[in-house]
Amino acid sequence: MKKSMIIANPSSGKEEAEKYIELVKAQLTHNGYDSNVRYTEREGDATAFAADACIHGYDAIISIGGDGTLNETINGMGGKEHRPALGVVPLGTVNDFAHGLRIPLKPEEAIAVIG
């Protein structure tokens, strides 16, 4: 079974991240992934979690949060020999990154395209 890490900022999206985690887990399970959920508590957590996923050979990382959480996640993946596929569930106020890459801005629609 493939491994995925869900990195979630619980304070993003008016604190609705928890609601979307279950939807992401169901989507990943449907696509053959076993999921590990990590919650950010402070600055730098998403970077550390993403780096850990790279080191341990995860197949996918899903970032649930805003631009800050996604930025940290990408920084954690940078320069690693193994980089998992990256999924994004935008829950921030602006979601510039998701908008620029044409990732659906509605969380349910973003989750539906995670493969």
Buried (B, 14 or more C-beta within 10 A) or exposed (E): EBBBBBBBBBBBBEEBBEEBBEBBBEBBEEEEBEBBBBBBEEEEBBBBBBBBBBEEEBBBBBBBBBBBBBBBBBBBBEEEEEBBEBBBBBBBEEBBBBEEEEBBEEBEEBBEEBE
